[in-house]
């Protein structure tokens, strides 16, 4: 019976299956090593140095796999801890007034949505396009001589023909022209009192004005204004 060749290793010293790019795990390595010892030629036994080297490779492989397993467990634990902290933080924001970067608004029968935006500089004109769920522009709002800083405009919920649109979510697209005639993009945001928190896919979302806002989009938090008792 022929001698089984020593285990082939890659450039990093990891054992790999001959003729394949698949890296062996420790069980495959041990199977090959046992087969190699069982089927070796009694007249030409495996050299002790070679045998010790292969055992060292096996030990190194096992240690690396154990370290990888521990690292994966640690990362998973860190992720769960982060989710727990975020969920706790989200709950503590109920009743607080927050501001968050957002480009959607919600139209219903009882309230007209306010579109908030921040202009980094003076704008001789600002154009706001309101898009429906299909991505079609249903209304365009134009403003002139807009000061730098926070600004807002209330949308009456109607399209270009003056017809009232259906309740639902709409997307805001905004553009502006500065005093030098150059175009730039103001940022849109939403602000309001956090009414509640919903959890979806392991993440927490704040409920504000009918919208669900991710914690990552929150830019400021303030205590809600309370009316004096009596």
Beta strands, then each sheet from edge to edge (+ up, - down):
strand 1: 97-101
strand 2: 104-107
strand 3: 114-119
strand 4: 123-131
strand 5: 137-146
strand 6: 149-154
strand 7: 168-178
strand 8: 183-184
strand 9: 187-193
strand 10: 196-200
strand 11: 203-208
strand 12: 211-214
strand 13: 218-222
sheet 1: 6+ 3- 9+ 1- 13+
sheet 2: 2+ 7- 4+ 5-
sheet 3: 2+ 7- 8+
sheet 4: 10+ 11- 12+
end
